[in-house]
Amino acid sequence: MSQVYDEHTIIYNEEFRNQVSIGDKIETIPNHICPVSNLYDFAYIISGDEVVEIVPILCRGKIQ
């Protein structure tokens, strides 16, 4: 990844580029929680493939 933003990521890697197409979904991990705390009702704590905890976001929608 060359750049990470709140709502998108720029990946510059020719090998990876040849493996995906526009519209494909990939998983990235946000570098901070602002988008989660403002846009979602819950945060899911995941270990491997298992959801181990669901945390309510009490400050949802409070960023102005």
PyMOL Python script that loads the backbone (N, CA, C, O; Angstrom):
from pymol import cmd

cmd.read_pdbstr("""\
ATOM      1  N   MET A   1       0.844  -1.162   0.000  1.00  0.00           N
ATOM      2  CA  MET A   1       0.000   0.000   0.000  1.00  0.00           C
ATOM      3  C   MET A   1       0.894   1.230   0.000  1.00  0.00           C
ATOM      4  O   MET A   1       1.841   1.335   0.779  1.00  0.00           O
ATOM      5  N   SER A   2       0.575   2.137  -0.875  1.00  0.00           N
ATOM      6  CA  SER A   2       1.388   3.346  -0.917  1.00  0.00           C
ATOM      7  C   SER A   2       0.747   4.491  -0.149  1.00  0.00           C
ATOM      8  O   SER A   2       1.453   5.347   0.384  1.00  0.00           O
ATOM      9  N   GLN A   3      -0.586   4.520  -0.084  1.00  0.00           N
ATOM     10  CA  GLN A   3      -1.276   5.578   0.660  1.00  0.00           C
ATOM     11  C   GLN A   3      -2.574   5.022   1.237  1.00  0.00           C
ATOM     12  O   GLN A   3      -3.293   4.281   0.567  1.00  0.00           O
ATOM     13  N   VAL A   4      -2.870   5.385   2.485  1.00  0.00           N
ATOM     14  CA  VAL A   4      -4.094   4.945   3.149  1.00  0.00           C
ATOM     15  C   VAL A   4      -4.855   6.181   3.593  1.00  0.00           C
ATOM     16  O   VAL A   4      -4.302   7.054   4.261  1.00  0.00           O
ATOM     17  N   TYR A   5      -6.123   6.251   3.220  1.00  0.00           N
ATOM     18  CA  TYR A   5      -6.988   7.375   3.582  1.00  0.00           C
ATOM     19  C   TYR A   5      -8.171   6.851   4.389  1.00  0.00           C
ATOM     20  O   TYR A   5      -8.284   5.646   4.611  1.00  0.00           O
ATOM     21  N   ASP A   6      -9.046   7.742   4.828  1.00  0.00           N
ATOM     22  CA  ASP A   6     -10.203   7.321   5.617  1.00  0.00           C
ATOM     23  C   ASP A   6     -11.094   6.336   4.867  1.00  0.00           C
ATOM     24  O   ASP A   6     -11.569   5.366   5.458  1.00  0.00           O
ATOM     25  N   GLU A   7     -11.324   6.563   3.600  1.00  0.00           N
ATOM     26  CA  GLU A   7     -12.312   5.770   2.872  1.00  0.00           C
ATOM     27  C   GLU A   7     -11.757   5.021   1.676  1.00  0.00           C
ATOM     28  O   GLU A   7     -12.514   4.344   0.981  1.00  0.00           O
ATOM     29  N   HIS A   8     -10.472   5.117   1.415  1.00  0.00           N
ATOM     30  CA  HIS A   8      -9.880   4.356   0.315  1.00  0.00           C
ATOM     31  C   HIS A   8      -8.377   4.185   0.538  1.00  0.00           C
ATOM     32  O   HIS A   8      -7.766   4.859   1.367  1.00  0.00           O
ATOM     33  N   THR A   9      -7.813   3.268  -0.226  1.00  0.00           N
ATOM     34  CA  THR A   9      -6.391   2.958  -0.134  1.00  0.00           C
ATOM     35  C   THR A   9      -5.813   2.906  -1.536  1.00  0.00           C
ATOM     36  O   THR A   9      -6.467   2.417  -2.458  1.00  0.00           O
ATOM     37  N   ILE A  10      -4.606   3.399  -1.708  1.00  0.00           N
ATOM     38  CA  ILE A  10      -3.917   3.311  -2.993  1.00  0.00           C
ATOM     39  C   ILE A  10      -2.836   2.243  -2.865  1.00  0.00           C
ATOM     40  O   ILE A  10      -1.946   2.339  -2.020  1.00  0.00           O
ATOM     41  N   ILE A  11      -2.929   1.228  -3.715  1.00  0.00           N
ATOM     42  CA  ILE A  11      -1.954   0.146  -3.725  1.00  0.00           C
ATOM     43  C   ILE A  11      -1.213   0.219  -5.047  1.00  0.00           C
ATOM     44  O   ILE A  11      -1.825   0.123  -6.111  1.00  0.00           O
ATOM     45  N   TYR A  12       0.096   0.389  -4.988  1.00  0.00           N
ATOM     46  CA  TYR A  12       0.894   0.424  -6.203  1.00  0.00           C
ATOM     47  C   TYR A  12       1.802  -0.798  -6.203  1.00  0.00           C
ATOM     48  O   TYR A  12       2.871  -0.799  -5.591  1.00  0.00           O
ATOM     49  N   ASN A  13       1.355  -1.836  -6.902  1.00  0.00           N
ATOM     50  CA  ASN A  13       2.108  -3.075  -7.004  1.00  0.00           C
ATOM     51  C   ASN A  13       1.659  -3.753  -8.288  1.00  0.00           C
ATOM     52  O   ASN A  13       0.513  -4.190  -8.390  1.00  0.00           O
ATOM     53  N   GLU A  14       2.542  -3.843  -9.261  1.00  0.00           N
ATOM     54  CA  GLU A  14       2.162  -4.350 -10.581  1.00  0.00           C
ATOM     55  C   GLU A  14       1.660  -5.791 -10.525  1.00  0.00           C
ATOM     56  O   GLU A  14       0.692  -6.129 -11.206  1.00  0.00           O
ATOM     57  N   GLU A  15       2.294  -6.636  -9.732  1.00  0.00           N
ATOM     58  CA  GLU A  15       1.853  -8.026  -9.622  1.00  0.00           C
ATOM     59  C   GLU A  15       0.430  -8.103  -9.065  1.00  0.00           C
ATOM     60  O   GLU A  15      -0.406  -8.841  -9.586  1.00  0.00           O
ATOM     61  N   PHE A  16       0.162  -7.339  -8.007  1.00  0.00           N
ATOM     62  CA  PHE A  16      -1.182  -7.308  -7.420  1.00  0.00           C
ATOM     63  C   PHE A  16      -2.191  -6.747  -8.413  1.00  0.00           C
ATOM     64  O   PHE A  16      -3.300  -7.267  -8.541  1.00  0.00           O
ATOM     65  N   ARG A  17      -1.806  -5.685  -9.115  1.00  0.00           N
ATOM     66  CA  ARG A  17      -2.690  -5.051 -10.096  1.00  0.00           C
ATOM     67  C   ARG A  17      -3.143  -6.051 -11.155  1.00  0.00           C
ATOM     68  O   ARG A  17      -4.282  -5.987 -11.617  1.00  0.00           O
ATOM     69  N   ASN A  18      -2.277  -6.960 -11.538  1.00  0.00           N
ATOM     70  CA  ASN A  18      -2.617  -7.955 -12.551  1.00  0.00           C
ATOM     71  C   ASN A  18      -3.530  -9.052 -12.017  1.00  0.00           C
ATOM     72  O   ASN A  18      -4.076  -9.826 -12.803  1.00  0.00           O
ATOM     73  N   GLN A  19      -3.709  -9.137 -10.711  1.00  0.00           N
ATOM     74  CA  GLN A  19      -4.547 -10.167 -10.100  1.00  0.00           C
ATOM     75  C   GLN A  19      -5.959  -9.685  -9.777  1.00  0.00           C
ATOM     76  O   GLN A  19      -6.836 -10.503  -9.501  1.00  0.00           O
ATOM     77  N   VAL A  20      -6.192  -8.385  -9.806  1.00  0.00           N
ATOM     78  CA  VAL A  20      -7.506  -7.847  -9.447  1.00  0.00           C
ATOM     79  C   VAL A  20      -8.038  -6.964 -10.564  1.00  0.00           C
ATOM     80  O   VAL A  20      -7.296  -6.493 -11.426  1.00  0.00           O
ATOM     81  N   SER A  21      -9.344  -6.758 -10.520  1.00  0.00           N
ATOM     82  CA  SER A  21     -10.002  -5.885 -11.492  1.00  0.00           C
ATOM     83  C   SER A  21     -10.777  -4.810 -10.748  1.00  0.00           C
ATOM     84  O   SER A  21     -11.060  -4.949  -9.558  1.00  0.00           O
ATOM     85  N   ILE A  22     -11.116  -3.745 -11.448  1.00  0.00           N
ATOM     86  CA  ILE A  22     -11.953  -2.703 -10.856  1.00  0.00           C
ATOM     87  C   ILE A  22     -13.255  -3.339 -10.396  1.00  0.00           C
ATOM     88  O   ILE A  22     -13.884  -4.086 -11.146  1.00  0.00           O
ATOM     89  N   GLY A  23     -13.654  -3.050  -9.182  1.00  0.00           N
ATOM     90  CA  GLY A  23     -14.877  -3.610  -8.612  1.00  0.00           C
ATOM     91  C   GLY A  23     -14.629  -4.807  -7.709  1.00  0.00           C
ATOM     92  O   GLY A  23     -15.505  -5.173  -6.925  1.00  0.00           O
ATOM     93  N   ASP A  24     -13.441  -5.434  -7.798  1.00  0.00           N
ATOM     94  CA  ASP A  24     -13.121  -6.535  -6.891  1.00  0.00           C
ATOM     95  C   ASP A  24     -13.029  -6.004  -5.463  1.00  0.00           C
ATOM     96  O   ASP A  24     -12.602  -4.871  -5.239  1.00  0.00           O
ATOM     97  N   LYS A  25     -13.427  -6.823  -4.513  1.00  0.00           N
ATOM     98  CA  LYS A  25     -13.318  -6.436  -3.107  1.00  0.00           C
ATOM     99  C   LYS A  25     -12.043  -7.025  -2.524  1.00  0.00           C
ATOM    100  O   LYS A  25     -11.731  -8.199  -2.728  1.00  0.00           O
ATOM    101  N   ILE A  26     -11.316  -6.191  -1.798  1.00  0.00           N
ATOM    102  CA  ILE A  26     -10.142  -6.649  -1.062  1.00  0.00           C
ATOM    103  C   ILE A  26     -10.282  -6.167   0.374  1.00  0.00           C
ATOM    104  O   ILE A  26     -11.038  -5.236   0.651  1.00  0.00           O
ATOM    105  N   GLU A  27      -9.566  -6.790   1.272  1.00  0.00           N
ATOM    106  CA  GLU A  27      -9.645  -6.414   2.686  1.00  0.00           C
ATOM    107  C   GLU A  27      -8.426  -5.587   3.072  1.00  0.00           C
ATOM    108  O   GLU A  27      -7.288  -5.993   2.837  1.00  0.00           O
ATOM    109  N   THR A  28      -8.675  -4.431   3.664  1.00  0.00           N
ATOM    110  CA  THR A  28      -7.595  -3.631   4.240  1.00  0.00           C
ATOM    111  C   THR A  28      -7.968  -3.299   5.680  1.00  0.00           C
ATOM    112  O   THR A  28      -9.141  -3.342   6.053  1.00  0.00           O
ATOM    113  N   ILE A  29      -6.993  -2.978   6.458  1.00  0.00           N
ATOM    114  CA  ILE A  29      -7.223  -2.603   7.851  1.00  0.00           C
ATOM    115  C   ILE A  29      -6.987  -1.105   7.975  1.00  0.00           C
ATOM    116  O   ILE A  29      -5.892  -0.632   7.670  1.00  0.00           O
ATOM    117  N   PRO A  30      -7.997  -0.339   8.421  1.00  0.00           N
ATOM    118  CA  PRO A  30      -7.821   1.110   8.556  1.00  0.00           C
ATOM    119  C   PRO A  30      -6.667   1.437   9.497  1.00  0.00           C
ATOM    120  O   PRO A  30      -6.405   0.706  10.453  1.00  0.00           O
ATOM    121  N   ASN A  31      -5.978   2.547   9.217  1.00  0.00           N
ATOM    122  CA  ASN A  31      -4.858   2.924  10.076  1.00  0.00           C
ATOM    123  C   ASN A  31      -5.301   3.744  11.286  1.00  0.00           C
ATOM    124  O   ASN A  31      -4.476   4.066  12.141  1.00  0.00           O
ATOM    125  N   HIS A  32      -6.571   4.084  11.374  1.00  0.00           N
ATOM    126  CA  HIS A  32      -7.135   4.715  12.572  1.00  0.00           C
ATOM    127  C   HIS A  32      -8.642   4.482  12.577  1.00  0.00           C
ATOM    128  O   HIS A  32      -9.193   3.994  11.590  1.00  0.00           O
ATOM    129  N   ILE A  33      -9.309   4.820  13.661  1.00  0.00           N
ATOM    130  CA  ILE A  33     -10.701   4.408  13.850  1.00  0.00           C
ATOM    131  C   ILE A  33     -11.739   5.489  13.540  1.00  0.00           C
ATOM    132  O   ILE A  33     -12.935   5.235  13.681  1.00  0.00           O
ATOM    133  N   CYS A  34     -11.319   6.684  13.124  1.00  0.00           N
ATOM    134  CA  CYS A  34     -12.286   7.760  12.856  1.00  0.00           C
ATOM    135  C   CYS A  34     -13.432   7.333  11.939  1.00  0.00           C
ATOM    136  O   CYS A  34     -14.587   7.595  12.272  1.00  0.00           O
ATOM    137  N   PRO A  35     -13.167   6.684  10.793  1.00  0.00           N
ATOM    138  CA  PRO A  35     -14.281   6.290   9.927  1.00  0.00           C
ATOM    139  C   PRO A  35     -15.240   5.328  10.619  1.00  0.00           C
ATOM    140  O   PRO A  35     -16.451   5.405  10.412  1.00  0.00           O
ATOM    141  N   VAL A  36     -14.707   4.422  11.439  1.00  0.00           N
ATOM    142  CA  VAL A  36     -15.556   3.458  12.136  1.00  0.00           C
ATOM    143  C   VAL A  36     -16.426   4.164  13.159  1.00  0.00           C
ATOM    144  O   VAL A  36     -17.631   3.922  13.225  1.00  0.00           O
ATOM    145  N   SER A  37     -15.825   5.033  13.955  1.00  0.00           N
ATOM    146  CA  SER A  37     -16.584   5.669  15.033  1.00  0.00           C
ATOM    147  C   SER A  37     -17.627   6.644  14.517  1.00  0.00           C
ATOM    148  O   SER A  37     -18.602   6.920  15.216  1.00  0.00           O
ATOM    149  N   ASN A  38     -17.453   7.165  13.333  1.00  0.00           N
ATOM    150  CA  ASN A  38     -18.411   8.125  12.800  1.00  0.00           C
ATOM    151  C   ASN A  38     -19.503   7.469  11.959  1.00  0.00           C
ATOM    152  O   ASN A  38     -20.618   7.987  11.906  1.00  0.00           O
ATOM    153  N   LEU A  39     -19.221   6.358  11.309  1.00  0.00           N
ATOM    154  CA  LEU A  39     -20.135   5.825  10.295  1.00  0.00           C
ATOM    155  C   LEU A  39     -20.870   4.544  10.683  1.00  0.00           C
ATOM    156  O   LEU A  39     -21.836   4.174  10.016  1.00  0.00           O
ATOM    157  N   TYR A  40     -20.441   3.862  11.736  1.00  0.00           N
ATOM    158  CA  TYR A  40     -21.005   2.548  12.027  1.00  0.00           C
ATOM    159  C   TYR A  40     -21.541   2.466  13.448  1.00  0.00           C
ATOM    160  O   TYR A  40     -21.055   3.147  14.351  1.00  0.00           O
ATOM    161  N   ASP A  41     -22.545   1.628  13.629  1.00  0.00           N
ATOM    162  CA  ASP A  41     -23.164   1.446  14.938  1.00  0.00           C
ATOM    163  C   ASP A  41     -22.368   0.503  15.838  1.00  0.00           C
ATOM    164  O   ASP A  41     -22.449   0.594  17.063  1.00  0.00           O
ATOM    165  N   PHE A  42     -21.600  -0.401  15.232  1.00  0.00           N
ATOM    166  CA  PHE A  42     -20.857  -1.400  15.993  1.00  0.00           C
ATOM    167  C   PHE A  42     -19.469  -1.603  15.388  1.00  0.00           C
ATOM    168  O   PHE A  42     -19.275  -1.440  14.184  1.00  0.00           O
ATOM    169  N   ALA A  43     -18.507  -1.962  16.238  1.00  0.00           N
ATOM    170  CA  ALA A  43     -17.189  -2.424  15.792  1.00  0.00           C
ATOM    171  C   ALA A  43     -17.119  -3.909  16.119  1.00  0.00           C
ATOM    172  O   ALA A  43     -17.511  -4.326  17.209  1.00  0.00           O
ATOM    173  N   TYR A  44     -16.632  -4.694  15.197  1.00  0.00           N
ATOM    174  CA  TYR A  44     -16.531  -6.134  15.376  1.00  0.00           C
ATOM    175  C   TYR A  44     -15.078  -6.492  15.665  1.00  0.00           C
ATOM    176  O   TYR A  44     -14.195  -6.231  14.848  1.00  0.00           O
ATOM    177  N   ILE A  45     -14.836  -7.084  16.815  1.00  0.00           N
ATOM    178  CA  ILE A  45     -13.501  -7.532  17.187  1.00  0.00           C
ATOM    179  C   ILE A  45     -13.362  -8.958  16.664  1.00  0.00           C
ATOM    180  O   ILE A  45     -14.116  -9.850  17.052  1.00  0.00           O
ATOM    181  N   ILE A  46     -12.386  -9.160  15.777  1.00  0.00           N
ATOM    182  CA  ILE A  46     -12.260 -10.432  15.071  1.00  0.00           C
ATOM    183  C   ILE A  46     -10.904 -11.052  15.366  1.00  0.00           C
ATOM    184  O   ILE A  46      -9.884 -10.364  15.384  1.00  0.00           O
ATOM    185  N   SER A  47     -10.904 -12.352  15.595  1.00  0.00           N
ATOM    186  CA  SER A  47      -9.675 -13.126  15.734  1.00  0.00           C
ATOM    187  C   SER A  47      -9.754 -14.279  14.747  1.00  0.00           C
ATOM    188  O   SER A  47     -10.578 -15.180  14.901  1.00  0.00           O
ATOM    189  N   GLY A  48      -8.895 -14.249  13.734  1.00  0.00           N
ATOM    190  CA  GLY A  48      -8.996 -15.248  12.670  1.00  0.00           C
ATOM    191  C   GLY A  48     -10.284 -15.031  11.908  1.00  0.00           C
ATOM    192  O   GLY A  48     -10.509 -13.953  11.359  1.00  0.00           O
ATOM    193  N   ASP A  49     -11.135 -16.050  11.868  1.00  0.00           N
ATOM    194  CA  ASP A  49     -12.436 -15.941  11.208  1.00  0.00           C
ATOM    195  C   ASP A  49     -13.580 -15.806  12.207  1.00  0.00           C
ATOM    196  O   ASP A  49     -14.746 -15.858  11.816  1.00  0.00           O
ATOM    197  N   GLU A  50     -13.269 -15.635  13.475  1.00  0.00           N
ATOM    198  CA  GLU A  50     -14.286 -15.615  14.519  1.00  0.00           C
ATOM    199  C   GLU A  50     -14.499 -14.206  15.074  1.00  0.00           C
ATOM    200  O   GLU A  50     -13.543 -13.504  15.404  1.00  0.00           O
ATOM    201  N   VAL A  51     -15.778 -13.804  15.171  1.00  0.00           N
ATOM    202  CA  VAL A  51     -16.127 -12.549  15.841  1.00  0.00           C
ATOM    203  C   VAL A  51     -16.117 -12.839  17.337  1.00  0.00           C
ATOM    204  O   VAL A  51     -16.922 -13.634  17.823  1.00  0.00           O
ATOM    205  N   VAL A  52     -15.212 -12.200  18.064  1.00  0.00           N
ATOM    206  CA  VAL A  52     -15.091 -12.477  19.495  1.00  0.00           C
ATOM    207  C   VAL A  52     -15.824 -11.461  20.359  1.00  0.00           C
ATOM    208  O   VAL A  52     -16.113 -11.722  21.527  1.00  0.00           O
ATOM    209  N   GLU A  53     -16.121 -10.308  19.786  1.00  0.00           N
ATOM    210  CA  GLU A  53     -16.854  -9.292  20.547  1.00  0.00           C
ATOM    211  C   GLU A  53     -17.468  -8.284  19.581  1.00  0.00           C
ATOM    212  O   GLU A  53     -16.880  -7.956  18.551  1.00  0.00           O
ATOM    213  N   ILE A  54     -18.654  -7.801  19.927  1.00  0.00           N
ATOM    214  CA  ILE A  54     -19.303  -6.724  19.177  1.00  0.00           C
ATOM    215  C   ILE A  54     -19.409  -5.537  20.126  1.00  0.00           C
ATOM    216  O   ILE A  54     -20.045  -5.621  21.176  1.00  0.00           O
ATOM    217  N   VAL A  55     -18.779  -4.434  19.741  1.00  0.00           N
ATOM    218  CA  VAL A  55     -18.705  -3.263  20.609  1.00  0.00           C
ATOM    219  C   VAL A  55     -19.595  -2.160  20.048  1.00  0.00           C
ATOM    220  O   VAL A  55     -19.391  -1.743  18.908  1.00  0.00           O
ATOM    221  N   PRO A  56     -20.582  -1.668  20.811  1.00  0.00           N
ATOM    222  CA  PRO A  56     -21.406  -0.560  20.318  1.00  0.00           C
ATOM    223  C   PRO A  56     -20.580   0.720  20.212  1.00  0.00           C
ATOM    224  O   PRO A  56     -19.761   1.010  21.084  1.00  0.00           O
ATOM    225  N   ILE A  57     -20.798   1.480  19.147  1.00  0.00           N
ATOM    226  CA  ILE A  57     -20.102   2.751  18.943  1.00  0.00           C
ATOM    227  C   ILE A  57     -21.014   3.860  19.467  1.00  0.00           C
ATOM    228  O   ILE A  57     -21.927   4.301  18.769  1.00  0.00           O
ATOM    229  N   LEU A  58     -20.770   4.299  20.670  1.00  0.00           N
ATOM    230  CA  LEU A  58     -21.631   5.289  21.315  1.00  0.00           C
ATOM    231  C   LEU A  58     -21.455   6.689  20.737  1.00  0.00           C
ATOM    232  O   LEU A  58     -22.337   7.535  20.880  1.00  0.00           O
ATOM    233  N   CYS A  59     -20.326   6.937  20.088  1.00  0.00           N
ATOM    234  CA  CYS A  59     -20.067   8.275  19.537  1.00  0.00           C
ATOM    235  C   CYS A  59     -20.406   8.351  18.048  1.00  0.00           C
ATOM    236  O   CYS A  59     -19.967   9.282  17.373  1.00  0.00           O
ATOM    237  N   ARG A  60     -21.168   7.404  17.524  1.00  0.00           N
ATOM    238  CA  ARG A  60     -21.488   7.379  16.106  1.00  0.00           C
ATOM    239  C   ARG A  60     -22.103   8.695  15.656  1.00  0.00           C
ATOM    240  O   ARG A  60     -23.025   9.212  16.288  1.00  0.00           O
ATOM    241  N   GLY A  61     -21.582   9.233  14.555  1.00  0.00           N
ATOM    242  CA  GLY A  61     -22.127  10.444  13.970  1.00  0.00           C
ATOM    243  C   GLY A  61     -21.746  11.731  14.687  1.00  0.00           C
ATOM    244  O   GLY A  61     -22.300  12.786  14.378  1.00  0.00           O
ATOM    245  N   LYS A  62     -20.828  11.675  15.622  1.00  0.00           N
ATOM    246  CA  LYS A  62     -20.490  12.864  16.416  1.00  0.00           C
ATOM    247  C   LYS A  62     -19.371  13.714  15.809  1.00  0.00           C
ATOM    248  O   LYS A  62     -19.163  14.846  16.245  1.00  0.00           O
ATOM    249  N   ILE A  63     -18.637  13.188  14.801  1.00  0.00           N
ATOM    250  CA  ILE A  63     -17.581  13.986  14.169  1.00  0.00           C
ATOM    251  C   ILE A  63     -18.226  15.050  13.303  1.00  0.00           C
ATOM    252  O   ILE A  63     -19.093  14.751  12.482  1.00  0.00           O
ATOM    253  N   GLN A  64     -17.804  16.287  13.486  1.00  0.00           N
ATOM    254  CA  GLN A  64     -18.390  17.380  12.698  1.00  0.00           C
ATOM    255  C   GLN A  64     -17.317  18.189  12.036  1.00  0.00           C
ATOM    256  O   GLN A  64     -17.616  19.152  11.330  1.00  0.00           O
TER     257      GLN A  64
END
""", "prot")
cmd.dss("prot")
cmd.show_as("cartoon", "prot")
cmd.util.cbc("prot")
cmd.orient("prot")
